[in-house]
Amino acid sequence: MRIDRCNNIGDFRSMARRRLPGPIFHYIDGAADDEVTYRRNTEAYERCDLVPNVLAGVEMFGISSLGTISIEEIGSTISTPKLFQLYFHKDRGLTNSMIERCIAANFDVLALTVDTITGGNRERDLRTGFTSPPRLTLKSLLSFAMHPRWAADYFMHEKFELPQLKDYVKEGSNISVSVGDYFSTMLDQSMNWQDAADVRKKWGKQFCLKGIMSIADAKRAVDIGATAIMVSNHGGRQLDGSRSPFDQLAEIVDAVGDKIDVICDGGITRGTHVLKALSVGAKACSGGRLYLYALAAAGQPGVERALENLRAEIERDMKLMGSRSVDQLSRDNLRLR
Ligand SMILES: Cc1cc2nc3c(=O)[nH]c(=O)nc-3n(C[C@H](O)[C@H](O)[C@H](O)COP(=O)(O)O)c2cc1C
């Protein structure tokens, strides 16, 4: 299958499944425990229907604490607004260094992830033995050998590094660990509201908490001066059984939507999902797998195609909804089943 035949996220998922060694595919595709929350994140959008009327962008670049490109390189090559996702490490020197490097590189937004206090139970990774960077075990060797193109790309590419971490953490460069173990051992389980408020103060610009699910926490985010929250369960990769962000969205928007930007994260595979979240009152949507399958299967051209597909869907669906701009979308456009 070629990328110009990939018309939706599901096509890119199939391509990734074929092109990637099993452990890598399952790391991206998998989630916690029985993966109930993961499935529900997308199913939630099917519980509610759009009601169209007839006759009638902001570009942001985001990079993770665990990204393989440095803050400085992104700062000097990307001119659109830049978001850095911060993991709060036990090593305060490391946490502070990432904030300071983002300030120096002129990033616009800091998003502190608050739902990874310990690693989710990702049973697919336990089965495949997935680690980062990938470690060759007898079990995974066969899968890597059956995907020689991927393996050649991986080994010929510049050395795997986590440049945000490498001066502080041996796990940041060449020791293979499972991501769950990384969360559990390296991140600070005692992180509390005062810590989040301190990070916000040190940062001083637009500040988002990623992984808020309860109304009480959404209100506390407002109290500490956050400018946005991402309603998120980490794509179902942490607490299985957690409510889906879309199901929880209306209550959160009603509680804090006039004071803070509410972003709906996860489960999005279609333009209509974005329109539904915006109709409920989200300011924006975000996702991981919606571009990760395409990235893993086909690199930058894959991501461009996946995002272009999504953009075209949103535009077509807006026309079919009879909406000229996203602020015309409201709950009048929705009916729950
Ligand atoms: C392979 C993978 C890696 C991820 N890495 C991070 C990360 O480093 N930091 C973070 O805050 N969230 C991370 N996430 C979670 C995403 O930011 C996002 O919350 C989630 O993927 C949304 O669900 P979706 O994949 O259904 O869109 C990751 C998700 C996946 C699938």
The ligand as an ORCA input file, in Angstrom:
! r2SCAN-3c Opt
* xyz 0 1
  C       3.382      6.102     21.168
  C       2.865      7.194     22.072
  C       3.791      7.990     22.758
  C       3.338      9.016     23.607
  N       4.252      9.806     24.262
  C       3.805     10.811     25.073
  C       4.738     11.678     25.737
  O       5.952     11.554     25.581
  N       4.232     12.652     26.541
  C       2.867     12.830     26.731
  O       2.450     13.723     27.479
  N       1.986     12.029     26.091
  C       2.420     11.045     25.275
  N       1.490     10.237     24.640
  C       0.035     10.496     24.803
  C      -0.419     11.484     23.739
  O       0.149     12.763     23.955
  C      -1.939     11.651     23.737
  O      -2.388     12.069     25.011
  C      -2.681     10.364     23.362
  O      -1.970      9.657     22.368
  C      -4.070     10.718     22.854
  O      -4.762      9.576     22.421
  P      -4.837      9.122     20.864
  O      -3.544      8.425     20.572
  O      -6.025      8.245     20.823
  O      -4.981     10.376     20.040
  C       1.931      9.220     23.768
  C       1.015      8.422     23.050
  C       1.475      7.419     22.209
  C       0.446      6.599     21.442
*
